[in-house]
Amino acid sequence: MNDEDVSRQIHQMVRFIQQEAEEKATEISASAEEEFNIEKLQLVEAEKKKIRQEYERKERQVEIRKKIEYSMQLNASRIKVLQAQDDIVTSMKEVAAKELLNVSHHHLVEDILHVGHHEYRNLLKDLIVQSLLRLKEPSVLLRCRKRDVHMVEHVLEAAAEEYAVKAGVVPPEIIVDHDVYLPPAPKHHNTHAPYCSGGVVLASRDGKIVCENTLDARLDVVFRKKLPEIRKQLFGKVAV
């Protein structure tokens, strides 16, 4: 084998090695590209998933916030409706309270026997009898407004006799308190002062048992008792 043959073989071997190296390099490059693409895809999917989760979290927060705001608005509306209903009921009670003043209005001694005040006089008697029936005491202390004293004293004996007949006992001792009176009728210029629209308060002599039978107390009792019926008549089944 001459030098030319040797040179040709060496040249062929070099080309073969280069070709193998190029093929290997291409294979490595392709593998690296594939791995890179896979890793890139995984990273992209991971970021997409993170973004979706964040979006879903924010969307849930928005929904929760909307529900809270709706609930607050609904409660505020309910409170406004209830407040408006309460205002109407309160105004009705105030009107009724003003009407009570017409029941008990009189002009002291000169009007005691006036025909126009016959109803209030009888009402005072009935209130006294009712209070005596509740107390069932042989001796009681009676308080009334100062302007009602003479009218109360006018019906006192009849009230004691009526109670005695109904209870089957002797007429009780009824002492009118001339030291402490019930407050006067309400005045428009001082609505916060204590007031009494009429009626009486009876108590046992030791003060342990008290029967408040004023017109204002009776109005409170009737209003509390009739409040559900009043609301139903005024508002029906209003959904609030």
JOQUIUR-V196662 format. One record per residue. N is the residue number from 1. RES is the residue in one letter. PSI is psi in whole degrees, 0 to 359 (NA if undefined). OMEGA is omega as a letter, one per 20 degrees, with the letter a starting at -180 (* if undefined). D_FIRST is the distance of its C-alpha to the first C-alpha in Angstrom with 1 decimal. Layout:
n:N res:RES psi:PSI omega:OMEGA d_first:D_FIRST
n:N res:RES psi:PSI omega:OMEGA d_first:D_FIRST
//
This chain:
n:1 res:M psi:123 omega:a d_first:0.0
n:2 res:N psi:178 omega:a d_first:3.7
n:3 res:D psi:328 omega:a d_first:6.7
n:4 res:E psi:321 omega:r d_first:8.0
n:5 res:D psi:319 omega:r d_first:6.0
n:6 res:V psi:316 omega:a d_first:6.8
n:7 res:S psi:323 omega:a d_first:10.1
n:8 res:R psi:319 omega:r d_first:10.8
n:9 res:Q psi:317 omega:r d_first:10.5
n:10 res:I psi:319 omega:a d_first:12.7
n:11 res:H psi:321 omega:r d_first:15.0
n:12 res:Q psi:319 omega:r d_first:15.4
n:13 res:M psi:319 omega:a d_first:16.3
n:14 res:V psi:317 omega:a d_first:18.6
n:15 res:R psi:321 omega:r d_first:20.3
n:16 res:F psi:313 omega:r d_first:20.8
n:17 res:I psi:318 omega:a d_first:22.4
n:18 res:Q psi:320 omega:r d_first:24.5
n:19 res:Q psi:317 omega:r d_first:25.6
n:20 res:E psi:319 omega:r d_first:26.6
n:21 res:A psi:319 omega:a d_first:28.4
n:22 res:E psi:318 omega:r d_first:30.2
n:23 res:E psi:318 omega:r d_first:31.2
n:24 res:K psi:318 omega:r d_first:32.4
n:25 res:A psi:318 omega:r d_first:34.2
n:26 res:T psi:318 omega:r d_first:35.8
n:27 res:E psi:315 omega:r d_first:36.8
n:28 res:I psi:318 omega:a d_first:38.3
n:29 res:S psi:319 omega:r d_first:40.1
n:30 res:A psi:319 omega:r d_first:41.5
n:31 res:S psi:316 omega:r d_first:42.7
n:32 res:A psi:321 omega:r d_first:44.2
n:33 res:E psi:319 omega:r d_first:45.9
n:34 res:E psi:314 omega:r d_first:47.3
n:35 res:E psi:321 omega:r d_first:48.6
n:36 res:F psi:316 omega:a d_first:50.1
n:37 res:N psi:321 omega:r d_first:51.8
n:38 res:I psi:313 omega:a d_first:53.2
n:39 res:E psi:320 omega:r d_first:54.5
n:40 res:K psi:318 omega:r d_first:55.9
n:41 res:L psi:318 omega:r d_first:57.6
n:42 res:Q psi:318 omega:r d_first:59.1
n:43 res:L psi:317 omega:r d_first:60.4
n:44 res:V psi:315 omega:r d_first:61.9
n:45 res:E psi:321 omega:r d_first:63.5
n:46 res:A psi:317 omega:r d_first:64.8
n:47 res:E psi:320 omega:r d_first:66.4
n:48 res:K psi:317 omega:r d_first:67.8
n:49 res:K psi:318 omega:r d_first:69.3
n:50 res:K psi:318 omega:r d_first:70.8
n:51 res:I psi:318 omega:r d_first:72.2
n:52 res:R psi:315 omega:r d_first:73.7
n:53 res:Q psi:318 omega:r d_first:75.3
n:54 res:E psi:318 omega:r d_first:76.7
n:55 res:Y psi:315 omega:r d_first:78.1
n:56 res:E psi:321 omega:r d_first:79.6
n:57 res:R psi:313 omega:r d_first:81.2
n:58 res:K psi:324 omega:r d_first:82.7
n:59 res:E psi:319 omega:r d_first:83.9
n:60 res:R psi:319 omega:r d_first:85.6
n:61 res:Q psi:318 omega:r d_first:87.2
n:62 res:V psi:316 omega:r d_first:88.5
n:63 res:E psi:317 omega:r d_first:89.9
n:64 res:I psi:316 omega:r d_first:91.5
n:65 res:R psi:321 omega:r d_first:93.0
n:66 res:K psi:317 omega:r d_first:94.3
n:67 res:K psi:319 omega:r d_first:96.0
n:68 res:I psi:314 omega:r d_first:97.5
n:69 res:E psi:319 omega:r d_first:98.8
n:70 res:Y psi:316 omega:r d_first:100.2
n:71 res:S psi:318 omega:r d_first:101.9
n:72 res:M psi:318 omega:r d_first:103.4
n:73 res:Q psi:320 omega:r d_first:104.7
n:74 res:L psi:316 omega:r d_first:106.1
n:75 res:N psi:319 omega:r d_first:107.8
n:76 res:A psi:319 omega:r d_first:109.1
n:77 res:S psi:318 omega:r d_first:110.5
n:78 res:R psi:317 omega:r d_first:112.1
n:79 res:I psi:319 omega:r d_first:113.7
n:80 res:K psi:318 omega:r d_first:115.1
n:81 res:V psi:314 omega:r d_first:116.5
n:82 res:L psi:320 omega:r d_first:118.0
n:83 res:Q psi:318 omega:r d_first:119.4
n:84 res:A psi:320 omega:r d_first:121.0
n:85 res:Q psi:315 omega:r d_first:122.5
n:86 res:D psi:320 omega:r d_first:123.8
n:87 res:D psi:320 omega:r d_first:125.3
n:88 res:I psi:314 omega:r d_first:127.1
n:89 res:V psi:318 omega:r d_first:128.5
n:90 res:T psi:318 omega:r d_first:129.5
n:91 res:S psi:324 omega:r d_first:131.3
n:92 res:M psi:318 omega:r d_first:133.1
n:93 res:K psi:322 omega:r d_first:134.3
n:94 res:E psi:321 omega:r d_first:135.4
n:95 res:V psi:317 omega:r d_first:137.4
n:96 res:A psi:321 omega:r d_first:139.0
n:97 res:A psi:322 omega:r d_first:139.8
n:98 res:K psi:325 omega:r d_first:141.6
n:99 res:E psi:330 omega:r d_first:143.6
n:100 res:L psi:326 omega:a d_first:144.7
n:101 res:L psi:328 omega:r d_first:146.6
n:102 res:N psi:329 omega:r d_first:148.7
n:103 res:V psi:319 omega:a d_first:149.6
n:104 res:S psi:6 omega:a d_first:150.9
n:105 res:H psi:125 omega:r d_first:152.3
n:106 res:H psi:173 omega:a d_first:156.0
n:107 res:H psi:61 omega:r d_first:158.4
n:108 res:L psi:217 omega:a d_first:159.6
n:109 res:V psi:316 omega:a d_first:163.2
n:110 res:E psi:343 omega:a d_first:164.7
n:111 res:D psi:5 omega:a d_first:162.1
n:112 res:I psi:318 omega:a d_first:162.1
n:113 res:L psi:9 omega:a d_first:164.4
n:114 res:H psi:139 omega:a d_first:163.1
n:115 res:V psi:325 omega:a d_first:162.2
n:116 res:G psi:340 omega:a d_first:158.8
n:117 res:H psi:14 omega:r d_first:157.7
n:118 res:H psi:322 omega:a d_first:159.0
n:119 res:E psi:317 omega:a d_first:155.5
n:120 res:Y psi:323 omega:r d_first:154.1
n:121 res:R psi:315 omega:r d_first:157.1
n:122 res:N psi:325 omega:r d_first:156.6
n:123 res:L psi:318 omega:r d_first:152.9
n:124 res:L psi:317 omega:r d_first:153.6
n:125 res:K psi:314 omega:a d_first:155.9
n:126 res:D psi:321 omega:r d_first:153.3
n:127 res:L psi:321 omega:r d_first:150.6
n:128 res:I psi:315 omega:r d_first:153.0
n:129 res:V psi:315 omega:r d_first:153.8
n:130 res:Q psi:318 omega:r d_first:150.1
n:131 res:S psi:320 omega:r d_first:149.4
n:132 res:L psi:320 omega:r d_first:152.3
n:133 res:L psi:329 omega:r d_first:151.0
n:134 res:R psi:320 omega:a d_first:147.6
n:135 res:L psi:317 omega:a d_first:149.0
n:136 res:K psi:47 omega:a d_first:151.8
n:137 res:E psi:143 omega:r d_first:153.4
n:138 res:P psi:340 omega:a d_first:157.2
n:139 res:S psi:129 omega:a d_first:156.9
n:140 res:V psi:160 omega:r d_first:154.4
n:141 res:L psi:131 omega:a d_first:153.8
n:142 res:L psi:134 omega:r d_first:153.3
n:143 res:R psi:143 omega:r d_first:151.6
n:144 res:C psi:180 omega:r d_first:151.6
n:145 res:R psi:153 omega:a d_first:151.4
n:146 res:K psi:322 omega:a d_first:154.4
n:147 res:R psi:345 omega:a d_first:155.4
n:148 res:D psi:357 omega:a d_first:155.4
n:149 res:V psi:310 omega:a d_first:157.7
n:150 res:H psi:322 omega:r d_first:161.0
n:151 res:M psi:320 omega:r d_first:159.5
n:152 res:V psi:313 omega:a d_first:158.0
n:153 res:E psi:331 omega:r d_first:161.3
n:154 res:H psi:328 omega:a d_first:163.0
n:155 res:V psi:1 omega:a d_first:160.9
n:156 res:L psi:312 omega:a d_first:160.6
n:157 res:E psi:317 omega:a d_first:163.5
n:158 res:A psi:322 omega:r d_first:162.6
n:159 res:A psi:318 omega:a d_first:159.0
n:160 res:A psi:319 omega:r d_first:160.1
n:161 res:E psi:318 omega:a d_first:162.5
n:162 res:E psi:319 omega:r d_first:159.9
n:163 res:Y psi:316 omega:a d_first:157.4
n:164 res:A psi:320 omega:r d_first:160.1
n:165 res:V psi:315 omega:a d_first:160.8
n:166 res:K psi:323 omega:a d_first:157.1
n:167 res:A psi:348 omega:a d_first:156.3
n:168 res:G psi:38 omega:a d_first:159.6
n:169 res:V psi:174 omega:r d_first:160.3
n:170 res:V psi:152 omega:r d_first:162.8
n:171 res:P psi:134 omega:a d_first:162.1
n:172 res:P psi:164 omega:r d_first:159.7
n:173 res:E psi:123 omega:a d_first:160.5
n:174 res:I psi:114 omega:a d_first:158.5
n:175 res:I psi:119 omega:r d_first:158.5
n:176 res:V psi:126 omega:a d_first:157.4
n:177 res:D psi:113 omega:r d_first:155.5
n:178 res:H psi:6 omega:r d_first:157.2
n:179 res:D psi:323 omega:a d_first:155.0
n:180 res:V psi:123 omega:r d_first:151.6
n:181 res:Y psi:160 omega:r d_first:151.0
n:182 res:L psi:154 omega:a d_first:148.0
n:183 res:P psi:156 omega:r d_first:146.3
n:184 res:P psi:179 omega:r d_first:147.8
n:185 res:A psi:153 omega:a d_first:146.3
n:186 res:P psi:145 omega:r d_first:143.0
n:187 res:K psi:140 omega:a d_first:143.4
n:188 res:H psi:330 omega:a d_first:141.0
n:189 res:H psi:351 omega:a d_first:140.7
n:190 res:N psi:75 omega:a d_first:139.6
n:191 res:T psi:347 omega:a d_first:137.5
n:192 res:H psi:352 omega:a d_first:136.0
n:193 res:A psi:152 omega:r d_first:139.3
n:194 res:P psi:142 omega:a d_first:140.5
n:195 res:Y psi:163 omega:r d_first:142.6
n:196 res:C psi:130 omega:a d_first:144.4
n:197 res:S psi:355 omega:a d_first:145.4
n:198 res:G psi:178 omega:a d_first:148.2
n:199 res:G psi:192 omega:a d_first:148.9
n:200 res:V psi:163 omega:r d_first:149.5
n:201 res:V psi:123 omega:r d_first:147.9
n:202 res:L psi:147 omega:r d_first:149.7
n:203 res:A psi:153 omega:r d_first:149.0
n:204 res:S psi:160 omega:a d_first:150.5
n:205 res:R psi:331 omega:r d_first:152.7
n:206 res:D psi:355 omega:r d_first:150.1
n:207 res:G psi:4 omega:a d_first:147.5
n:208 res:K psi:332 omega:a d_first:145.0
n:209 res:I psi:125 omega:a d_first:145.2
n:210 res:V psi:136 omega:r d_first:144.9
n:211 res:C psi:108 omega:a d_first:145.1
n:212 res:E psi:108 omega:a d_first:143.9
n:213 res:N psi:45 omega:r d_first:145.5
n:214 res:T psi:163 omega:r d_first:145.2
n:215 res:L psi:325 omega:r d_first:144.4
n:216 res:D psi:318 omega:r d_first:141.0
n:217 res:A psi:320 omega:r d_first:140.1
n:218 res:R psi:322 omega:r d_first:141.1
n:219 res:L psi:317 omega:r d_first:139.0
n:220 res:D psi:316 omega:a d_first:136.0
n:221 res:V psi:312 omega:a d_first:136.5
n:222 res:V psi:319 omega:a d_first:136.9
n:223 res:F psi:316 omega:r d_first:133.9
n:224 res:R psi:319 omega:a d_first:131.6
n:225 res:K psi:321 omega:a d_first:132.9
n:226 res:K psi:359 omega:a d_first:132.6
n:227 res:L psi:314 omega:r d_first:129.4
n:228 res:P psi:319 omega:r d_first:127.1
n:229 res:E psi:321 omega:r d_first:129.5
n:230 res:I psi:314 omega:a d_first:129.9
n:231 res:R psi:320 omega:a d_first:126.1
n:232 res:K psi:319 omega:r d_first:125.8
n:233 res:Q psi:321 omega:a d_first:128.6
n:234 res:L psi:314 omega:a d_first:127.1
n:235 res:F psi:348 omega:a d_first:123.4
n:236 res:G psi:212 omega:r d_first:123.0
n:237 res:K psi:72 omega:r d_first:119.6
n:238 res:V psi:125 omega:r d_first:117.7
n:239 res:A psi:117 omega:r d_first:114.1
n:240 res:V psi:NA omega:* d_first:113.2
//
